[in-house]
Amino acid sequence: MRNDLLWLPGETGVLGLPSGRLVRGRGLRHPMPSGHPPTFGVYLLGAPPPEFGWESRWVRWPDFRLPADRAYAIRVLREAWERAEDERVEIACGGGRGRTGTALACLAVLDGVPSREAVGYVREHYHRRAVETPWQRRFVQNFDDGR
């Protein structure tokens, strides 16, 4: 594994998962953090994102809501989790807290964090206000049902 293909712990928005995988969350309305760009991105938006210059997946996910296609979202999040082992994976939405926090909490579940603890894990290690709505919290709590 080449270290230049991974995020560094402590970089802006980088969440460390229990396995050691590192994933960056960010809000697209904020400036791009300095340093390396992602090698793979997952963009959680109500409309298609612009072309970024790296491989990406778009999950139709309106603000304050849930993914339009739950099964597709689960497949994309599983791919992101798998690729985070040896790539710079970015998860992003408009503000970087609600949808991004929800997706990061789902990655934590894939990484072994119990689904009932995943929101707390992301709030502690990524952003204290991550996962903004009751239905987003419920999506995380039921995420392992869809694996």
Buried (B, 14 or more C-beta within 10 A) or exposed (E): EEEEEBBEEEBBBBBBBEBEBBBBBBBBEEEEBEEBEBBBBBBBBEEEBEEBEEEBBBBBBBEEBBBEEBEBBBBBBBBBBEBBBEBBBBBBBBBBBBBBBBBBBBBBBBBEBEBEBBBBBBBEBBBEEBBBBEEBBEBBBEBBEBE
